[in-house]
Amino acid sequence: MRKLPLLLLIVFFLILKSTLLAQELDINSIPKNYYVHPLDIKLNLAGSFGEIRANHFHSGLDIKTNQREGLPVYAVADGYISRVRIQIGGFGYALYIDHPNGTTSVYAHLQRFNPKIALFLKNQQYKSKSFAVDYPLTPIEIPVKKGELIAYSGNSGSSGGPHLHFEIRNTKTEQTINPLLFGIKVEDTIKPTITGLYLYTLNDDPFSEKTKKRQIAITGGNGSYKLVQASPLTVTGRFAFGISAFDLFSGNPNKNGLFSTRILLDGVNIYETVIDQFYFDHTRSVNAYIDYPAKLSLGRVIEKGFALPGAKTSFYKNMIDYGTIELKDQNIHEVQYILKDYSGNESILKFNIKSGSNIIPDKSPIKGKFFNYLKDNKFENDEIIAIFPKGILYDDLDFDYSKTPTAGNALSNLHQIHNKLTPIHFGFELQIKLNPQYLNLKDKIVVVNGTGASQGGEYLNGYIKAFPRTFDKFSLKADTIAPKIAPINITNGSNLSNINRVSFRISDNLSGIKSFNGYIDDEWVLMEYEPRTATIWHTFERDLKAGKHTFKVIVSDLKNNINTVEYNFIK
């Protein structure tokens, strides 16, 4: 009977939550003072919302912590801890807080949680016998108040240095939203910097690494830019532009992304992006948003001033013909490239263009197999099957395939699946036929790419199936070697009376680490993990009895090769 009021309370909160989430989130209706800063220091950013990262748009703000860990992190508004998560990489230690206004704030790369959350987390880790956890909470378990200490900043997960990654999301849709839209202020009086202009000759061909482009010299600064050449820029057929640019915040040397980009042709808006919010399943569209071949082959980030027809991002706001242009006359036309940061600082590149010819070159002939980006596509021969579902391509594709023999310990030919300069939105299904002489190894074989990195692999009807996320060269290799476990501060018979934790370094040769577990006297104990150094460790509990003990570590890889080490020690 005592549990009834608690159950009713939980039901009440869940009904209240579902009612709130059923309402559409109106960003503009949220008061600018609804959120406080998550850190009690001046906000300097190492990364802005939506800026271009490897294979994704940045989903929040990276707030500098002056190269330090352990700064107090505060709840930005009233709410409750809705999710506690620890990842091997990614966000590392992370907290999620649901707020009554329909948003969720996210705090990532943390060093540790406050004592109440830490105790809850450790209980869940021991319950699931896993370091990595992702646990949802109900509204009544850990409520928090605005400005309450919830954690300490760190450098966990895939962090490149001490900082706080901070997000605000739509709780219902999980869209991540630019936190600067909610009155979180960062000092900024500096106009965006333009470093390059590029002209793309498109005609009627799909965009690819073969698309012709040339860099146009520009000059200027402090918000005003122009071409170095005095005469109008000569263009032919269907064309478009791209730009290299960055933004700085006041007193901060970090180069950050832009907030909005517009291209005007004779005063008419033909292309516009606003970096306001996006869905996570759209984040890989960053590779369609930029000149992906230029990034991979030249190391240069060029933001295209035109969109590919299959690109998926809510950043595109207003476009005519996807931002592409074809002049029908010999008149001089004015182009304005207008870049803004969130604070409204504006830079303009202004120049004139003129058609040099009305003759449009013939469309390039298809040399391989034509893939329509709006349809499912498939390629197969006697050695491979490759399946490309609808939605994976950003544009039509002249698909190319070739194969060459391999050397060394490869178990198949090397299959060139198109080329790595063409981006795709998610993984495609690749099946490589297994030579019957290797059938006894079928559960140990993985697909590897051109650099030898495992893409995973599962045996199915005579093939090894994997889901690579990029085009590349692929072959088969076997993983029969167990992971390595190297002790750092323990040997057999060690006296660890004055040591509060025992550490090991782990590694795997191919398929990757699947699991790691520690045991003291055959009882499971928590092993924590640091991916940058591939180090696992156990911090001794206070209730460990003095005397002789055994410490055992078991590490498994993704092909179920297992290594076990065991040490006697005194505590």
Backbone torsions as a table, in degrees:
resi	resn	phi	psi	omega
1	MET	NA	-32.3	-178.3
2	ARG	-65.2	-22.7	-176.4
3	LYS	-80.1	-16.5	-174.4
4	LEU	-60.6	-49.3	179.3
5	PRO	-59.1	-39.1	179.4
6	LEU	-63.7	-43.4	179.5
7	LEU	-63.6	-41.6	178.1
8	LEU	-62.7	-38.1	179.7
9	LEU	-65.4	-41.5	179.0
10	ILE	-62.8	-44.7	179.4
11	VAL	-60.7	-41.5	179.5
12	PHE	-59.9	-46.1	-179.4
13	PHE	-65.4	-39.5	-179.7
14	LEU	-66.5	-40.1	176.7
15	ILE	-64.5	-42.4	178.6
16	LEU	-61.7	-42.7	-179.6
17	LYS	-63.4	-46.6	-178.6
18	SER	-64.5	-33.2	177.3
19	THR	-66.2	-43.0	179.3
20	LEU	-64.7	-41.8	-177.2
21	LEU	-71.3	-23.9	179.2
22	ALA	-68.4	-22.5	178.2
23	GLN	-79.9	138.4	177.9
24	GLU	-67.2	138.0	179.5
25	LEU	-79.0	120.7	176.5
26	ASP	-103.2	103.1	-176.4
27	ILE	-58.3	-41.3	-174.8
28	ASN	-69.0	-17.0	-178.3
29	SER	-87.0	-9.1	-178.8
30	ILE	-79.7	123.7	-179.1
31	PRO	-58.5	145.2	-177.1
32	LYS	-66.9	-18.8	178.7
33	ASN	-100.9	15.4	-177.8
34	TYR	-65.3	-37.3	-177.6
35	TYR	-107.8	144.2	169.0
36	VAL	-101.5	168.1	177.5
37	HIS	-67.9	142.7	-179.9
38	PRO	-75.3	-14.5	177.7
39	LEU	-125.0	146.5	-179.4
40	ASP	-92.3	49.7	176.0
41	ILE	-140.5	166.9	175.8
42	LYS	-63.1	133.4	-175.8
43	LEU	-81.8	113.6	170.0
44	ASN	-118.1	136.3	-173.9
45	LEU	-104.3	134.0	169.9
46	ALA	-93.6	-13.2	178.8
47	GLY	-158.5	137.5	-178.4
48	SER	-101.7	167.9	-178.6
49	PHE	-68.2	135.2	173.7
50	GLY	76.9	0.3	-178.4
51	GLU	-69.3	163.6	-170.6
52	ILE	-81.4	122.3	175.8
53	ARG	-122.4	174.9	178.9
54	ALA	-64.3	111.9	175.8
55	ASN	64.2	15.7	176.5
56	HIS	-162.9	157.1	167.7
57	PHE	-82.8	141.4	178.5
58	HIS	-68.7	129.6	-168.9
59	SER	-92.5	2.6	179.9
60	GLY	-161.0	-153.2	175.0
61	LEU	-108.5	133.6	170.5
62	ASP	-96.9	109.1	-175.1
63	ILE	-96.6	126.0	-179.0
64	LYS	-66.4	143.5	176.1
65	THR	-121.3	29.3	176.9
66	ASN	57.1	39.6	178.8
67	GLN	59.8	23.8	-179.2
68	ARG	-118.0	153.3	169.2
69	GLU	-107.3	163.3	173.6
70	GLY	88.8	12.0	175.7
71	LEU	-75.5	140.4	179.6
72	PRO	-61.9	136.3	177.3
73	VAL	-114.4	132.9	-172.7
74	TYR	-116.5	149.7	172.7
75	ALA	-65.0	130.9	-174.7
76	VAL	-80.8	-12.8	177.9
77	ALA	-163.4	167.3	176.2
78	ASP	-59.2	150.9	177.1
79	GLY	165.0	-151.1	177.0
80	TYR	-147.1	151.5	176.3
81	ILE	-67.5	113.6	-176.4
82	SER	-99.9	-14.6	-176.9
83	ARG	-159.9	132.8	173.0
84	VAL	-118.7	128.4	-172.6
85	ARG	-139.1	138.6	168.7
86	ILE	-128.4	123.6	176.5
87	GLN	-110.5	151.9	174.6
88	ILE	-61.9	-44.9	174.5
89	GLY	-119.0	-134.4	174.0
90	GLY	52.5	-127.4	-177.0
91	PHE	-77.9	-10.3	-176.6
92	GLY	63.4	-127.7	176.0
93	TYR	-80.8	122.5	-175.8
94	ALA	-141.9	148.2	176.6
95	LEU	-125.4	147.0	177.0
96	TYR	-126.3	132.2	178.6
97	ILE	-122.0	122.9	173.7
98	ASP	-87.2	135.3	-178.6
99	HIS	-113.1	153.2	-176.5
100	PRO	-62.0	-19.0	-177.0
101	ASN	-85.2	6.6	177.5
102	GLY	92.4	13.5	176.9
103	THR	-117.0	161.6	175.6
104	THR	-126.7	130.4	174.9
105	SER	-100.1	144.0	-175.3
106	VAL	-125.8	137.0	-177.6
107	TYR	-129.4	117.7	-170.5
108	ALA	-128.5	166.5	-176.7
109	HIS	62.6	33.2	-177.4
110	LEU	-72.6	156.6	175.8
111	GLN	-84.4	-45.0	179.5
112	ARG	-163.5	167.2	-179.9
113	PHE	-100.9	169.2	174.3
114	ASN	-67.0	162.3	-171.4
115	PRO	-55.3	-39.0	-177.9
116	LYS	-65.9	-45.5	179.8
117	ILE	-69.4	-38.5	-179.9
118	ALA	-61.8	-41.5	178.7
119	LEU	-64.8	-43.6	177.3
120	PHE	-58.6	-45.9	-178.2
121	LEU	-61.3	-48.1	-177.5
122	LYS	-61.6	-38.1	176.9
123	ASN	-60.6	-40.4	179.4
124	GLN	-69.2	-37.9	178.3
125	GLN	-63.5	-43.3	178.8
126	TYR	-69.9	-32.4	178.8
127	LYS	-66.9	-41.8	-179.0
128	SER	-92.1	-7.4	-177.0
129	LYS	52.6	53.3	-177.8
130	SER	-152.8	138.1	173.5
131	PHE	-69.9	-47.3	180.0
132	ALA	-78.5	125.2	178.3
133	VAL	-138.9	156.2	175.4
134	ASP	-145.0	96.5	-166.9
135	TYR	-119.7	124.9	175.8
136	PRO	-84.5	151.4	178.8
137	LEU	-124.8	156.0	176.1
138	THR	-87.1	164.6	-175.8
139	PRO	-61.5	-22.3	-174.8
140	ILE	-96.9	-4.2	-173.8
141	GLU	-76.3	-53.5	178.6
142	ILE	-135.6	79.6	174.3
143	PRO	-71.3	151.5	178.6
144	VAL	-135.0	154.8	177.4
145	LYS	-107.7	155.2	176.8
146	LYS	-55.2	126.7	-179.7
147	GLY	85.5	3.5	-179.3
148	GLU	-77.9	139.7	176.8
149	LEU	-66.8	124.4	-178.9
150	ILE	-119.1	-23.4	-175.1
151	ALA	-167.8	-173.7	177.2
152	TYR	-131.8	139.8	-176.0
153	SER	-65.7	153.2	-176.5
154	GLY	-152.1	-147.6	-176.0
155	ASN	-150.8	33.8	-172.6
156	SER	-84.9	169.0	179.3
157	GLY	70.8	-138.9	-178.4
158	SER	-93.0	26.1	179.6
159	SER	-66.2	142.5	178.3
160	GLY	-95.1	3.6	-179.2
161	GLY	167.3	161.6	-176.8
162	PRO	-58.7	125.3	175.8
163	HIS	-171.4	172.0	173.5
164	LEU	-112.7	121.4	171.2
165	HIS	-88.6	124.4	-174.2
166	PHE	-127.9	134.5	179.6
167	GLU	-132.7	158.0	164.2
168	ILE	-127.3	127.4	-177.7
169	ARG	-121.2	156.2	167.0
170	ASN	-75.0	116.9	-174.3
171	THR	-60.0	-38.8	-176.3
172	LYS	-72.9	-49.0	-173.2
173	THR	-95.6	-15.5	-174.7
174	GLU	65.1	13.8	168.4
175	GLN	-59.8	136.8	174.1
176	THR	-93.0	139.6	-170.1
177	ILE	-121.5	143.3	178.7
178	ASN	-60.6	113.3	-177.9
179	PRO	-60.5	-23.2	-179.9
180	LEU	-67.5	-15.7	177.2
181	LEU	-71.3	-12.7	-174.0
182	PHE	-108.3	21.5	175.1
183	GLY	86.0	6.0	173.9
184	ILE	-76.6	112.5	-166.9
185	LYS	-96.3	139.0	170.4
186	VAL	-130.3	129.6	-176.6
187	GLU	-63.5	127.3	-176.7
188	ASP	-156.3	111.3	175.3
189	THR	-123.2	12.1	-173.8
190	ILE	-102.8	132.4	179.9
191	LYS	-78.8	149.1	178.6
192	PRO	-56.2	150.5	-179.9
193	THR	-107.2	128.9	177.9
194	ILE	-103.0	125.5	-176.2
195	THR	-112.5	-12.7	-178.9
196	GLY	-166.8	146.0	174.8
197	LEU	-121.9	139.8	-176.7
198	TYR	-131.9	138.9	178.3
199	LEU	-109.6	123.3	-179.8
200	TYR	-106.4	127.8	174.0
201	THR	-95.1	110.6	-170.9
202	LEU	-102.1	-45.0	-171.5
203	ASN	52.5	-131.9	-179.3
204	ASP	-110.0	15.1	-178.6
205	ASP	-87.6	148.1	172.7
206	PRO	-62.3	150.8	178.0
207	PHE	-71.2	133.4	179.6
208	SER	-156.6	-176.6	177.6
209	GLU	-65.0	-14.8	179.7
210	LYS	-90.1	-7.5	179.4
211	THR	-61.8	130.1	-177.7
212	LYS	-74.9	133.2	174.7
213	LYS	-144.6	154.5	174.1
214	ARG	-142.7	147.1	179.5
215	GLN	-84.3	135.5	179.2
216	ILE	-106.5	123.7	-178.0
217	ALA	-65.7	133.7	177.8
218	ILE	-126.4	164.1	177.2
219	THR	-143.8	160.8	177.4
220	GLY	129.1	-168.7	-178.8
221	GLY	168.5	175.9	179.3
222	ASN	53.1	39.4	173.5
223	GLY	95.1	-8.4	-176.4
224	SER	-127.6	121.6	-176.5
225	TYR	-133.8	153.7	177.3
226	LYS	-151.7	171.5	177.0
227	LEU	-75.1	150.7	173.8
228	VAL	-68.4	-41.1	179.0
229	GLN	-72.2	144.9	-175.2
230	ALA	-85.7	-34.6	-175.4
231	SER	-79.5	164.7	178.0
232	PRO	-60.4	148.7	177.0
233	LEU	-74.9	127.1	-177.9
234	THR	-84.9	130.8	-179.0
235	VAL	-127.8	159.2	-177.6
236	THR	-141.6	138.8	175.9
237	GLY	62.3	-146.7	177.0
238	ARG	-91.3	132.4	-173.1
239	PHE	-145.7	173.9	177.1
240	ALA	-159.8	175.3	-176.8
241	PHE	-120.9	162.6	170.9
242	GLY	-141.7	164.6	-174.3
243	ILE	-147.0	146.1	169.9
244	SER	-108.7	129.1	-175.9
245	ALA	-160.7	163.9	174.7
246	PHE	-152.5	169.5	179.2
247	ASP	-128.9	145.7	176.6
248	LEU	-117.1	146.5	169.5
249	PHE	-96.2	155.6	-176.4
250	SER	-58.1	132.5	176.6
251	GLY	66.6	22.9	-174.2
252	ASN	-136.9	121.2	-177.1
253	PRO	-80.2	-8.7	-177.2
254	ASN	-67.4	132.3	177.5
255	LYS	-86.3	119.2	-176.2
256	ASN	-113.7	173.5	-178.3
257	GLY	-80.3	172.5	-178.9
258	LEU	-88.8	167.6	175.3
259	PHE	-101.7	-40.8	178.9
260	SER	-147.4	149.8	177.5
261	THR	-133.7	133.3	174.6
262	ARG	-132.6	144.0	171.2
263	ILE	-121.7	124.2	178.7
264	LEU	-110.8	132.3	173.0
265	LEU	-113.7	113.4	-175.6
266	ASP	52.4	41.3	176.7
267	GLY	82.9	-3.3	-179.0
268	VAL	-101.1	130.0	-178.9
269	ASN	-71.4	113.4	179.8
270	ILE	-106.9	-13.4	-178.9
271	TYR	-156.1	131.3	179.0
272	GLU	-150.1	135.6	171.3
273	THR	-128.3	145.5	174.8
274	VAL	-133.5	122.4	-175.8
275	ILE	-87.0	81.5	-174.3
276	ASP	-112.6	-46.2	-179.5
277	GLN	-162.5	156.8	177.3
278	PHE	-156.8	159.3	174.2
279	TYR	-86.1	145.9	-177.7
280	PHE	-66.3	-28.4	178.7
281	ASP	-77.1	1.2	174.0
282	HIS	-102.7	-5.2	-167.5
283	THR	-64.0	-31.1	179.0
284	ARG	-71.5	-8.6	174.3
285	SER	-63.4	-8.0	174.5
286	VAL	-55.1	-31.4	-178.3
287	ASN	-74.8	-16.2	171.6
288	ALA	-92.7	-25.1	-179.2
289	TYR	-71.1	-30.3	179.8
290	ILE	-107.3	171.4	171.2
291	ASP	-79.7	90.0	-174.4
292	TYR	-61.7	-43.4	176.9
293	PRO	-58.7	-38.2	179.7
294	ALA	-65.9	-37.2	-180.0
295	LYS	-66.3	-44.3	-176.8
296	LEU	-74.2	-39.5	-174.6
297	SER	-90.6	-28.1	-176.9
298	LEU	-115.4	-11.0	-175.8
299	GLY	68.9	25.6	-174.5
300	ARG	-115.4	129.5	178.4
301	VAL	-93.7	112.4	177.0
302	ILE	-117.7	119.7	176.4
303	GLU	-84.2	117.7	-178.6
304	LYS	-68.3	140.8	174.6
305	GLY	-93.5	27.9	178.0
306	PHE	-152.4	158.3	-175.6
307	ALA	-111.4	144.2	171.4
308	LEU	-80.0	146.5	-173.0
309	PRO	-62.2	-26.0	-179.2
310	GLY	-99.6	8.4	-178.7
311	ALA	-68.8	142.7	-177.2
312	LYS	-121.5	98.4	173.4
313	THR	-159.1	141.3	178.7
314	SER	-81.9	0.3	178.9
315	PHE	-68.5	-30.2	179.3
316	TYR	-69.3	125.4	-175.1
317	LYS	-113.6	-52.5	-178.8
318	ASN	-136.1	125.6	179.5
319	MET	-144.6	148.2	170.0
320	ILE	-119.9	123.1	-178.2
321	ASP	53.0	40.3	178.5
322	TYR	60.6	17.8	-178.5
323	GLY	89.1	0.4	178.7
324	THR	-85.5	159.2	-174.0
325	ILE	-133.0	142.5	169.4
326	GLU	-140.5	114.6	-178.7
327	LEU	-81.1	136.5	-177.4
328	LYS	-106.2	6.0	-176.6
329	ASP	-142.3	-177.2	178.7
330	GLN	-105.6	16.3	-179.8
331	ASN	-76.2	162.6	174.1
332	ILE	-88.3	131.2	-178.6
333	HIS	-120.3	147.4	-178.3
334	GLU	-99.9	133.9	174.7
335	VAL	-114.9	135.0	172.6
336	GLN	-124.2	125.0	174.1
337	TYR	-102.7	113.8	-174.5
338	ILE	-115.9	118.0	-179.7
339	LEU	-113.7	138.6	178.5
340	LYS	-134.3	149.2	167.0
341	ASP	-98.8	177.5	-174.8
342	TYR	-64.5	-30.1	-178.6
343	SER	-76.4	-2.3	177.9
344	GLY	92.8	0.3	175.2
345	ASN	-65.1	133.6	-168.6
346	GLU	-126.6	138.6	172.7
347	SER	-125.5	139.7	-177.3
348	ILE	-127.6	128.7	170.0
349	LEU	-107.0	117.3	-175.1
350	LYS	-120.8	132.9	179.1
351	PHE	-158.9	168.1	-179.7
352	ASN	-109.9	151.2	176.9
353	ILE	-131.7	157.2	178.5
354	LYS	-150.8	140.4	-179.8
355	SER	-71.9	130.5	177.5
356	GLY	-90.5	-17.2	-178.4
357	SER	-165.6	145.4	175.2
358	ASN	-95.6	2.3	-179.5
359	ILE	-84.1	118.6	179.8
360	ILE	-95.6	124.6	179.3
361	PRO	-58.8	152.3	177.2
362	ASP	-62.8	149.6	177.3
363	LYS	-65.0	137.8	-177.9
364	SER	-62.4	136.5	-180.0
365	PRO	-69.4	148.7	176.8
366	ILE	-74.4	123.9	-178.6
367	LYS	-100.8	-27.7	-179.8
368	GLY	-106.5	-124.2	177.5
369	LYS	-117.8	129.0	-177.1
370	PHE	-76.4	126.6	174.4
371	PHE	-112.1	125.3	175.4
372	ASN	-88.9	124.6	-175.3
373	TYR	-66.6	-16.8	-179.2
374	LEU	-88.6	-0.7	-175.2
375	LYS	-129.0	165.6	168.0
376	ASP	-69.6	143.6	179.3
377	ASN	-133.6	152.9	-176.9
378	LYS	-147.8	142.8	173.2
379	PHE	-132.8	135.2	177.0
380	GLU	-152.4	152.6	171.3
381	ASN	-144.5	-160.3	-175.4
382	ASP	-77.5	-3.3	-178.6
383	GLU	-120.0	-25.5	-177.0
384	ILE	-138.2	158.8	167.9
385	ILE	-131.6	126.2	178.9
386	ALA	-126.6	123.8	-176.0
387	ILE	-118.2	128.0	-176.2
388	PHE	-122.5	98.9	-177.1
389	PRO	-66.2	157.0	173.6
390	LYS	-54.5	135.1	179.5
391	GLY	100.2	-8.9	-177.9
392	ILE	-82.9	-28.0	-177.7
393	LEU	-97.3	148.2	176.9
394	TYR	-94.0	-14.5	-178.2
395	ASP	-158.5	166.9	173.1
396	ASP	-58.3	155.8	-171.6
397	LEU	-139.3	132.9	169.0
398	ASP	-89.8	87.6	-170.1
399	PHE	-71.9	135.6	-177.1
400	ASP	-124.1	143.3	178.7
401	TYR	-142.0	144.5	172.1
402	SER	-154.8	166.4	176.5
403	LYS	-141.6	152.0	177.6
404	THR	-140.1	155.7	176.2
405	PRO	-66.8	155.3	177.2
406	THR	-115.5	161.7	178.8
407	ALA	-119.5	-179.9	176.2
408	GLY	72.1	-136.8	-173.3
409	ASN	-99.4	17.9	176.4
410	ALA	-70.9	147.2	-175.7
411	LEU	-109.1	12.7	180.0
412	SER	-155.9	173.7	169.8
413	ASN	-66.9	165.3	176.7
414	LEU	-95.0	118.2	-174.1
415	HIS	-104.4	118.9	178.0
416	GLN	-88.8	109.1	178.7
417	ILE	-96.6	97.9	-173.7
418	HIS	50.9	-131.0	176.8
419	ASN	-147.3	153.8	-172.0
420	LYS	-72.3	-4.9	179.0
421	LEU	-82.4	-5.4	177.5
422	THR	-103.6	117.9	-177.4
423	PRO	-79.1	153.4	172.1
424	ILE	-130.2	158.3	-169.9
425	HIS	-85.6	-29.1	176.7
426	PHE	-152.3	179.2	-173.8
427	GLY	-70.6	144.6	174.7
428	PHE	-103.7	159.1	179.7
429	GLU	-86.7	121.4	178.6
430	LEU	-121.4	125.0	175.6
431	GLN	-118.6	125.5	177.8
432	ILE	-114.5	127.3	-176.0
433	LYS	-65.7	135.4	-179.3
434	LEU	-93.7	126.7	175.1
435	ASN	-60.9	129.2	-176.9
436	PRO	-54.6	-24.5	-179.2
437	GLN	-67.6	-15.6	179.4
438	TYR	-105.9	15.4	-175.5
439	LEU	-61.1	-30.7	179.7
440	ASN	-67.1	-15.0	179.2
441	LEU	-102.9	9.1	-168.7
442	LYS	-55.2	-31.1	-179.0
443	ASP	-86.2	0.0	-179.4
444	LYS	-112.5	-0.6	-170.8
445	ILE	-95.4	140.6	176.7
446	VAL	-127.0	159.7	169.9
447	VAL	-87.8	132.7	177.0
448	VAL	-120.0	151.5	178.7
449	ASN	-91.3	-168.8	-174.7
450	GLY	-64.0	-22.8	177.9
451	THR	-94.6	1.0	-179.7
452	GLY	88.2	7.3	-179.2
453	ALA	-80.9	135.4	-178.9
454	SER	-67.1	137.8	174.0
455	GLN	-108.0	10.3	-174.5
456	GLY	82.5	179.9	179.8
457	GLY	174.2	140.3	179.0
458	GLU	-139.2	133.4	-180.0
459	TYR	-74.2	133.0	179.5
460	LEU	-151.6	110.5	172.2
461	ASN	51.3	45.2	176.5
462	GLY	89.8	-0.4	179.9
463	TYR	-122.3	158.4	168.2
464	ILE	-104.4	119.8	-174.5
465	LYS	-105.4	136.1	176.6
466	ALA	-144.4	173.9	-178.6
467	PHE	-130.9	74.5	178.1
468	PRO	-63.0	150.3	-178.1
469	ARG	-105.4	4.2	175.6
470	THR	-142.1	154.4	168.5
471	PHE	-71.4	146.9	-177.3
472	ASP	-177.4	-169.8	170.2
473	LYS	-94.3	140.3	-175.8
474	PHE	-137.3	145.6	175.3
475	SER	-150.4	-179.1	-179.3
476	LEU	-109.8	141.5	172.9
477	LYS	-140.5	155.1	179.0
478	ALA	-102.5	140.3	175.7
479	ASP	-113.7	102.5	178.8
480	THR	-116.3	7.3	-175.4
481	ILE	-102.1	129.2	179.6
482	ALA	-72.5	154.3	177.0
483	PRO	-59.6	155.9	176.6
484	LYS	-93.8	143.8	175.7
485	ILE	-128.7	114.3	-178.6
486	ALA	-113.7	114.8	178.5
487	PRO	-66.9	142.4	179.5
488	ILE	-101.3	-44.0	-174.7
489	ASN	-137.7	31.0	176.4
490	ILE	-142.2	139.5	171.0
491	THR	-133.1	169.1	-179.7
492	ASN	-63.4	124.1	-179.0
493	GLY	88.2	8.5	-178.9
494	SER	-60.0	144.1	171.1
495	ASN	-98.3	109.5	-175.7
496	LEU	-106.6	26.3	-176.9
497	SER	-60.3	-33.7	-177.4
498	ASN	-105.1	16.8	-179.9
499	ILE	-117.4	130.5	-175.4
500	ASN	-94.7	-8.9	175.2
501	ARG	-152.3	152.1	179.2
502	VAL	-115.7	137.5	-170.2
503	SER	-128.4	152.9	177.5
504	PHE	-141.2	153.2	172.4
505	ARG	-109.8	131.0	-176.4
506	ILE	-121.9	151.8	179.0
507	SER	-158.1	160.9	177.0
508	ASP	-137.3	148.2	-171.9
509	ASN	-80.9	-23.7	-172.8
510	LEU	-148.2	-69.7	-169.6
511	SER	-72.5	-25.3	178.0
512	GLY	105.1	156.8	-178.4
513	ILE	-70.1	130.8	175.9
514	LYS	-97.6	-45.7	-177.4
515	SER	-154.9	156.4	172.5
516	PHE	-141.8	137.8	-177.8
517	ASN	-141.5	142.8	177.0
518	GLY	-117.9	149.3	-179.4
519	TYR	-139.6	133.5	169.2
520	ILE	-110.8	118.8	-176.4
521	ASP	53.2	42.6	177.2
522	ASP	67.2	14.2	174.8
523	GLU	-108.7	130.0	-175.9
524	TRP	-59.3	134.8	175.8
525	VAL	-130.3	155.2	-176.8
526	LEU	-72.7	125.5	171.4
527	MET	-109.8	124.1	177.0
528	GLU	-93.2	165.3	-171.5
529	TYR	-138.9	139.8	175.5
530	GLU	-123.4	108.3	-171.9
531	PRO	-67.7	-31.0	-176.6
532	ARG	-65.0	-34.9	179.1
533	THR	-107.1	1.0	-178.2
534	ALA	52.1	44.5	-176.8
535	THR	-109.9	133.6	171.1
536	ILE	-114.1	150.7	179.7
537	TRP	-154.1	157.5	173.5
538	HIS	-122.1	129.6	174.5
539	THR	-92.5	122.2	-174.3
540	PHE	-63.9	137.5	175.8
541	GLU	-80.3	153.0	-177.8
542	ARG	-67.0	-24.6	-175.1
543	ASP	-88.4	8.7	175.8
544	LEU	-69.2	123.1	-175.9
545	LYS	-70.0	146.1	176.8
546	ALA	-67.9	143.2	178.3
547	GLY	135.3	-160.4	-177.2
548	LYS	-88.5	141.7	-179.2
549	HIS	-145.0	167.5	171.5
550	THR	-119.3	140.7	177.2
551	PHE	-118.5	122.7	-178.5
552	LYS	-121.7	137.4	176.6
553	VAL	-124.6	131.6	177.8
554	ILE	-122.8	124.6	179.8
555	VAL	-124.7	132.1	-179.6
556	SER	-121.3	146.1	173.6
557	ASP	-100.6	179.5	-173.7
558	LEU	-72.7	-8.0	173.3
559	LYS	-107.8	21.1	173.9
560	ASN	59.9	30.1	166.1
561	ASN	-82.5	130.0	-170.7
562	ILE	-123.0	137.0	173.4
563	ASN	-122.7	140.4	179.5
564	THR	-131.7	132.7	172.8
565	VAL	-125.7	149.6	-178.2
566	GLU	-143.5	135.8	-178.1
567	TYR	-132.8	139.7	168.3
568	ASN	-86.5	142.9	178.0
569	PHE	-150.0	164.1	178.7
570	ILE	-115.2	135.2	179.1
571	LYS	-130.0	NA	NA
